[in-house]
Amino acid sequence: MGTTSRARRPRPPGRPRASRPRRGVLALLAAALLIPGCSSGGSEDPSANVALAALPRATPEHLTPYYDQKPRWRACGVPDFECATLRVPRDYAAPDAGDLRLAVSRKKATGKASDRLGSLLVNPGGPGGSAIDYLQSYAALGYPGKIRARYDMVAVDPRGVARSEPVTCLNDREMDTYTQTDVTPDDAAETKGLTASYRKFTAGCERRAGGLLKHVSTVETARDMDVLRAALGDKKLTYVGASYGTFLGATYAGLFPDRVGRLVLDGAMDPSLSARRMNEDQTAGFETAFQSFAKDCVRRADCPLGRKSPADAGRRLKAFFTDLDRAPIPAGDPGPAGGRALGEALATTGVIAAMYDESAWPQLRDALDAAMRDRDGSALLALSDSYYERDGDGAYSNLMYANAAVNCLDLPPSFASPQDVKAALPAFRKASPVFGEGLAWSALNCAYWPVKATGEPHRIEAKGAAPILVVGTTRDPATPYRWAKALASQLSSGRLLTYEGDGHTAYGRGSRCVDDTINTYLLEGRAPRTTKRCA
């Protein structure tokens, strides 16, 4: 079962999982998405005509103690990394209401002190992905050596995420049940079961997370980033954000345009879109990704979906999901009461997980072959578990809880009732015959959220900001390419870098053209003058 989601930079599903640290993994199932706003043909929401207003340049006196703090760095159990705690106000409008403590980590620049350019903050997206995990297991080790030589590599887990006062909602066994809930209800009883599951999830969040749910918005997290910038001693923010991290980075630019240094927004989102339109766009994005997978698959002798055509492959996969809805298959899970079987919900999640990175396609072919031919669902279950960040002991990270908390606060819900979903099903099925129905129902979760949304669709212009590099991949499943075009055109200093290819995000995925352009920008401050395309 998915939650309303944006996305985060993928870890190929076949890569081994580490307990901690681990690289940020695959972005969340289904849905909170949008159509390009005024910059690209208009939005159905009038509020999208409103641009995010910049905050005053001068730091308010009541926030000075936060901006003046100096991190106390300490060893944190991972060689070459330091950790610290950043204090921020729970409520920026009422700092006397108490503080939140955010976890920060860094790996200092490896080059000469005289060549140091400052700090490079990274965020893998989500919302809900651990930036510290991403830093410690990938970015500070895998980014180009010349970047790591000149920048201190830094990450902060956003408020409500991982090590930073995490939102929790369910225990692990309850989460197992939640992820198996049928999101393609066939009758009134199954619809009632789905809505009951959403209500239990949200009630758990309200009970366990309390007042924090009112203060995990993207705007508040962007303000936390500015406190961190000051605490690190940087006059301007240098930042690489992937997927949802692009929305976070763009929000920072809109609030603090004069403090924008070098911002890379990879796998960009369009902030002008409503949750409903975002869901529909992302559904179409997963269909595009599946068609790429299917075109590749049907050319291979071992394709488990046949060799007739991509359309036929889609019909076969949908029929397989329908069969699993009626009769789940064994998945080799040794849990209590016989463990988990592979039903439609978990199988769909497993397939969607592999859509984020084309390097996972061989693993998906093998998993589908085992499930469809041998009735062994273990490999698809492993893909699903990777997506949900469930480890071998059955423990979940707080990824899905934070994801819902941020998304349901940032935008009004896609749908208010099951009737709304039913009315939208034809549009979602048209967007994706394979995934559309499940993704539509997955977007219902915010209808039952205990806290009213504080955000609305809006444009981000960031007038006066230095050039901002926006990156879009033409067949990105989670953040469709037109979102990158829309964001680049909204930003007053946006420069669009296009990668013609598959997968989610582009930096560090094998395109020398993309990597050279981003590295030059980060090291020298030179962005493409207008737009640039990389094959």
DODRENLO-412053 format. One record per residue (C-alpha): residue number from 1; x negated, y, z. Coordinates in pm, whole numbers, plus 50000, padded with zeros to 5 digits. Layout:
- NUM/X/Y/Z
...
This chain:
- 1/50000/50000/50000
- 2/49859/50332/49907
- 3/49885/50672/50063
- 4/49913/51003/49894
- 5/49558/51063/49795
- 6/49293/51245/49621
- 7/48975/51065/49552
- 8/48615/51028/49642
- 9/48294/50938/49469
- 10/48289/50562/49412
- 11/48060/50291/49536
- 12/48069/50009/49279
- 13/48286/49741/49443
- 14/48032/49466/49389
- 15/47763/49642/49591
- 16/47713/49485/49935
- 17/47869/49666/50226
- 18/47660/49768/50523
- 19/47807/49815/50866
- 20/47654/50163/50906
- 21/47541/50360/50729
- 22/47718/50289/50404
- 23/47772/50484/50089
- 24/48109/50649/50037
- 25/48336/50401/49868
- 26/48624/50395/49631
- 27/48885/50662/49644
- 28/49229/50614/49774
- 29/49521/50452/49612
- 30/49771/50661/49443
- 31/49882/50991/49446
- 32/49899/51355/49520
- 33/49837/51522/49194
- 34/49909/51802/48959
- 35/49944/51961/48619
- 36/49719/52248/48511
- 37/49867/52572/48638
- 38/49873/52918/48486
- 39/49534/52875/48331
- 40/49649/52580/48128
- 41/50010/52627/48043
- 42/50196/52698/48363
- 43/50310/52519/48675
- 44/50656/52430/48790
- 45/50574/52586/49129
- 46/50580/52970/49132
- 47/50336/52975/49424
- 48/50068/52845/49187
- 49/50057/53196/49038
- 50/49910/53314/49369
- 51/49532/53312/49403
- 52/49362/53210/49727
- 53/49265/53530/49906
- 54/48909/53583/50023
- 55/48843/53632/50394
- 56/48681/53955/50517
- 57/48306/53963/50463
- 58/48231/54057/50821
- 59/48249/53774/51075
- 60/48523/53849/51331
- 61/48383/53918/51675
- 62/48574/53630/51832
- 63/48403/53384/51594
- 64/48050/53515/51650
- 65/47961/53252/51914
- 66/48035/52979/51662
- 67/47832/53145/51387
- 68/47539/53211/51619
- 69/47498/52854/51746
- 70/47177/52667/51671
- 71/47200/52290/51610
- 72/47010/52075/51858
- 73/46868/51810/51629
- 74/46798/51463/51766
- 75/46713/51119/51634
- 76/47026/50925/51540
- 77/46916/50567/51480
- 78/46852/50598/51106
- 79/46488/50648/51005
- 80/46403/50997/50873
- 81/46745/51140/50961
- 82/46837/51385/51235
- 83/47181/51441/51385
- 84/47350/51727/51568
- 85/47691/51843/51683
- 86/47860/52155/51544
- 87/48119/52334/51755
- 88/48413/52491/51568
- 89/48748/52629/51684
- 90/49036/52387/51664
- 91/49252/52678/51544
- 92/49077/52969/51374
- 93/49377/53191/51449
- 94/49349/53112/51820
- 95/48990/53025/51917
- 96/49088/53016/52285
- 97/49294/52703/52211
- 98/48981/52488/52231
- 99/48702/52349/52018
- 100/48637/52055/51789
- 101/48297/51890/51773
- 102/48181/51789/51427
- 103/47904/51543/51353
- 104/47622/51669/51128
- 105/47323/51486/50982
- 106/47026/51592/50772
- 107/46712/51461/50607
- 108/46454/51734/50578
- 109/46300/51829/50245
- 110/46008/51607/50154
- 111/45806/51871/49969
- 112/45595/52168/50076
- 113/45758/52421/50307
- 114/45674/52699/50061
- 115/45882/52529/49791
- 116/46189/52473/50011
- 117/46516/52610/49872
- 118/46730/52566/50183
- 119/47004/52316/50262
- 120/47208/52111/50016
- 121/47542/52010/50166
- 122/47713/51705/50013
- 123/48066/51568/50035
- 124/48189/51250/49859
- 125/48559/51334/49869
- 126/48861/51146/49997
- 127/48991/51330/50182
- 128/48872/51100/50457
- 129/48540/50982/50315
- 130/48250/51005/50558
- 131/48000/51259/50427
- 132/47740/51134/50674
- 133/47771/50775/50548
- 134/47738/50907/50193
- 135/47431/51111/50286
- 136/47251/50841/50483
- 137/47311/50553/50247
- 138/47306/50727/49909
- 139/47262/51101/49856
- 140/46951/51159/50070
- 141/46793/50847/49920
- 142/46929/50832/49567
- 143/46945/51194/49450
- 144/46649/51283/49226
- 145/46319/51316/49410
- 146/46269/51672/49291
- 147/46601/51770/49453
- 148/46517/51597/49780
- 149/46170/51752/49781
- 150/46304/52106/49784
- 151/46628/52079/49980
- 152/46715/51962/50328
- 153/46992/51713/50251
- 154/47283/51776/50488
- 155/47631/51639/50555
- 156/47907/51705/50805
- 157/48197/51469/50861
- 158/48504/51693/50821
- 159/48739/51745/51113
- 160/48948/51434/51166
- 161/48707/51210/50972
- 162/48471/50931/51088
- 163/48244/51074/51359
- 164/48423/51412/51386
- 165/48718/51351/51620
- 166/48878/51098/51382
- 167/49249/51072/51324
- 168/49377/50723/51401
- 169/49722/50581/51337
- 170/49737/50199/51357
- 171/49537/49916/51506
- 172/49361/49681/51265
- 173/49631/49413/51262
- 174/49898/49675/51204
- 175/49690/49814/50919
- 176/49667/49466/50764
- 177/50046/49455/50764
- 178/50069/49806/50623
- 179/49840/49736/50330
- 180/50048/49433/50233
- 181/50382/49616/50232
- 182/50571/49582/49904
- 183/50556/49916/49719
- 184/50775/49800/49428
- 185/51103/49742/49614
- 186/51360/49540/49422
- 187/51664/49606/49639
- 188/51798/49807/49931
- 189/51648/49575/50190
- 190/51297/49605/50044
- 191/51337/49983/50015
- 192/51435/49996/50381
- 193/51129/49788/50469
- 194/50901/50026/50279
- 195/51039/50338/50444
- 196/51019/50167/50784
- 197/50652/50099/50720
- 198/50589/50465/50635
- 199/50773/50574/50948
- 200/50568/50339/51165
- 201/50246/50469/51011
- 202/50335/50834/51068
- 203/50466/50767/51419
- 204/50134/50604/51501
- 205/49945/50906/51371
- 206/50158/51140/51580
- 207/50115/50930/51892
- 208/49739/50881/51860
- 209/49624/51204/51693
- 210/49855/51454/51861
- 211/49791/51821/51798
- 212/49492/51752/51573
- 213/49731/51678/51287
- 214/49810/52050/51264
- 215/49444/52140/51213
- 216/49286/51917/50949
- 217/49366/52126/50642
- 218/49119/52184/50361
- 219/49114/52557/50439
- 220/49006/52487/50797
- 221/48739/52242/50682
- 222/48607/52500/50434
- 223/48580/52748/50719
- 224/48387/52487/50919
- 225/48144/52463/50628
- 226/48073/52834/50657
- 227/48000/52800/51027
- 228/47757/52520/50938
- 229/47595/52732/50666
- 230/47523/53002/50922
- 231/47403/52754/51183
- 232/47157/52610/50930
- 233/47020/52957/50863
- 234/47128/52973/50497
- 235/47254/53303/50356
- 236/47449/53120/50086
- 237/47596/52773/50049
- 238/47445/52521/49810
- 239/47679/52225/49772
- 240/47758/51914/49569
- 241/48116/51796/49610
- 242/48269/51498/49434
- 243/48638/51440/49367
- 244/48838/51582/49661
- 245/48508/51742/49757
- 246/48557/51970/49455
- 247/48880/52103/49604
- 248/48695/52160/49930
- 249/48409/52336/49752
- 250/48641/52549/49539
- 251/48835/52645/49852
- 252/48510/52756/50013
- 253/48434/52967/49706
- 254/48778/53125/49718
- 255/48746/53214/50087
- 256/48379/53322/50078
- 257/48291/53422/49719
- 258/47999/53641/49831
- 259/47841/53339/50008
- 260/47846/53106/49707
- 261/47502/52985/49612
- 262/47486/52688/49375
- 263/47805/52483/49378
- 264/47848/52161/49178
- 265/48210/52039/49164
- 266/48200/51689/49008
- 267/48527/51512/48921
- 268/48718/51834/48967
- 269/49069/51887/49098
- 270/49315/52157/48998
- 271/49448/52335/49310
- 272/49740/52493/49124
- 273/49938/52170/49100
- 274/50218/52034/49313
- 275/50184/51697/49485
- 276/50446/51545/49252
- 277/50267/51655/48938
- 278/49932/51548/49079
- 279/50071/51201/49139
- 280/50203/51176/48787
- 281/49878/51299/48633
- 282/49671/51055/48837
- 283/49902/50770/48742
- 284/49834/50851/48378
- 285/49463/50866/48461
- 286/49464/50511/48595
- 287/49645/50397/48283
- 288/49375/50560/48069
- 289/49108/50382/48270
- 290/49289/50050/48244
- 291/49319/50087/47868
- 292/48941/50135/47850
- 293/48892/49824/48059
- 294/49144/49629/47850
- 295/48984/49731/47520
- 296/48654/49601/47649
- 297/48809/49287/47796
- 298/49000/49164/47492
- 299/48679/49164/47287
- 300/48530/48905/47522
- 301/48583/48530/47503
- 302/48632/48506/47879
- 303/48894/48782/47912
- 304/49155/48654/48162
- 305/49417/48885/48008
- 306/49394/48729/47661
- 307/49236/48857/47343
- 308/49540/48983/47155
- 309/49543/49358/47232
- 310/49506/49606/47519
- 311/49885/49648/47528
- 312/49931/49274/47561
- 313/49666/49267/47834
- 314/49867/49525/48024
- 315/50185/49317/47991
- 316/50003/49008/48117
- 317/49865/49193/48417
- 318/50205/49336/48502
- 319/50359/48989/48475
- 320/50088/48857/48708
- 321/50172/49127/48963
- 322/50541/49032/48936
- 323/50457/48666/49000
- 324/50257/48765/49309
- 325/50550/48970/49432
- 326/50756/48650/49433
- 327/50486/48410/49550
- 328/50152/48531/49694
- 329/49850/48306/49644
- 330/49578/48193/49889
- 331/49291/48437/49933
- 332/49051/48248/50157
- 333/49113/48485/50447
- 334/49042/48312/50780
- 335/49246/48550/50993
- 336/49511/48458/51250
- 337/49819/48263/51144
- 338/49650/48151/50824
- 339/49516/48492/50731
- 340/49625/48715/50444
- 341/49752/48588/50113
- 342/49711/48789/49793
- 343/50041/48951/49709
- 344/50130/49220/49459
- 345/50027/49512/49681
- 346/49675/49390/49759
- 347/49617/49266/49404
- 348/49717/49602/49258
- 349/49484/49780/49497
- 350/49200/49548/49396
- 351/49249/49622/49027
- 352/49274/49996/49090
- 353/48953/49984/49293
- 354/48762/49853/48991
- 355/48894/50135/48772
- 356/48665/50388/48941
- 357/48345/50254/48792
- 358/48297/50062/48468
- 359/48010/49868/48627
- 360/48282/49690/48829
- 361/48458/49557/48518
- 362/48269/49222/48509
- 363/48359/49167/48873
- 364/48722/49245/48797
- 365/48729/49000/48504
- 366/48592/48728/48731
- 367/48839/48814/49007
- 368/49136/48807/48771
- 369/49020/48481/48618
- 370/48995/48317/48960
- 371/49335/48447/49066
- 372/49526/48381/48745
- 373/49370/48047/48649
- 374/49259/47893/48979
- 375/49506/48062/49217
- 376/49216/48189/49424
- 377/49281/48546/49531
- 378/48967/48595/49741
- 379/48774/48809/49492
- 380/49066/49046/49431
- 381/49117/49065/49807
- 382/48751/49165/49848
- 383/48800/49447/49599
- 384/49105/49564/49789
- 385/48920/49549/50121
- 386/48638/49760/49978
- 387/48893/50018/49870
- 388/49050/50036/50216
- 389/48712/50026/50395
- 390/48799/49705/50581
- 391/48491/49519/50697
- 392/48427/49147/50736
- 393/48549/49152/51095
- 394/48885/49295/50993
- 395/48811/49646/51120
- 396/48917/49951/50920
- 397/48749/50289/50907
- 398/48977/50589/50959
- 399/48966/50670/50586
- 400/49334/50609/50512
- 401/49451/50788/50827
- 402/49250/51102/50757
- 403/49353/51086/50392
- 404/49721/51105/50477
- 405/49667/51367/50748
- 406/49487/51608/50515
- 407/49704/51553/50210
- 408/50033/51580/50393
- 409/49917/51908/50552
- 410/49774/52060/50234
- 411/50085/52027/50013
- 412/50459/51975/50053
- 413/50552/51610/49985
- 414/50598/51471/49637
- 415/50936/51323/49727
- 416/51183/51380/50009
- 417/51370/51050/49987
- 418/51386/50711/49814
- 419/51649/50859/49583
- 420/51393/51113/49462
- 421/51150/50832/49383
- 422/51412/50636/49192
- 423/51489/50941/48981
- 424/51121/50981/48899
- 425/51050/50617/48814
- 426/51103/50653/48436
- 427/50840/50926/48418
- 428/50590/50726/48624
- 429/50650/50407/48425
- 430/50592/50605/48107
- 431/50267/50740/48251
- 432/50156/50386/48336
- 433/50354/50073/48252
- 434/50117/49874/48475
- 435/50077/50095/48783
- 436/50350/50359/48757
- 437/50619/50207/48975
- 438/50388/50129/49267
- 439/50217/50467/49255
- 440/50551/50649/49254
- 441/50667/50468/49568
- 442/50325/50518/49730
- 443/50378/50894/49702
- 444/50676/50880/49941
- 445/50464/50858/50257
- 446/50439/51234/50326
- 447/50819/51260/50336
- 448/50804/51123/50692
- 449/50500/51314/50811
- 450/50548/51463/51161
- 451/50380/51797/51077
- 452/50508/52040/50818
- 453/50270/52121/50534
- 454/50083/52450/50575
- 455/49950/52469/50219
- 456/50104/52533/49878
- 457/49979/52501/49520
- 458/49761/52800/49434
- 459/49495/52923/49197
- 460/49134/52970/49303
- 461/48951/53252/49128
- 462/48662/53331/49368
- 463/48604/53671/49209
- 464/48247/53787/49251
- 465/48102/53440/49310
- 466/47780/53327/49146
- 467/47820/53076/48858
- 468/47991/52754/48972
- 469/47932/52431/48778
- 470/48253/52228/48726
- 471/48208/51873/48595
- 472/48477/51661/48429
- 473/48472/51308/48279
- 474/48701/51253/47983
- 475/48837/50915/48099
- 476/48822/50970/48474
- 477/49100/50766/48641
- 478/49136/50961/48965
- 479/49072/51322/48862
- 480/49189/51358/48501
- 481/48968/51564/48274
- 482/49222/51840/48223
- 483/49196/51920/48593
- 484/48830/52010/48544
- 485/48922/52230/48249
- 486/49190/52401/48457
- 487/48964/52464/48757
- 488/48679/52594/48541
- 489/48916/52839/48373
- 490/49064/52957/48705
- 491/48727/53028/48865
- 492/48600/53369/48760
- 493/48248/53227/48728
- 494/48334/52866/48639
- 495/48115/52684/48387
- 496/48246/52352/48251
- 497/48021/52049/48199
- 498/48201/51768/48015
- 499/48094/51404/48025
- 500/48247/51193/47748
- 501/48280/50859/47920
- 502/48450/50628/48169
- 503/48454/50621/48546
- 504/48506/50863/48829
- 505/48257/51154/48853
- 506/47947/51195/48636
- 507/47635/51292/48833
- 508/47391/51006/48882
- 509/47587/50764/48664
- 510/47340/50724/48379
- 511/47384/51030/48158
- 512/47051/51208/48129
- 513/47229/51507/47977
- 514/47458/51542/48279
- 515/47184/51483/48533
- 516/46938/51723/48369
- 517/47202/51997/48352
- 518/47296/51959/48719
- 519/46934/51928/48836
- 520/46834/52242/48645
- 521/47124/52429/48801
- 522/47038/52316/49154
- 523/46665/52384/49118
- 524/46663/52697/48903
- 525/47015/52839/48932
- 526/47069/52818/48556
- 527/47418/52700/48457
- 528/47542/52653/48100
- 529/47651/52991/47967
- 530/47998/52869/47872
- 531/48072/52498/47829
- 532/47854/52197/47759
- 533/47939/51842/47647
- 534/47739/51529/47721
- 535/47799/51191/47560
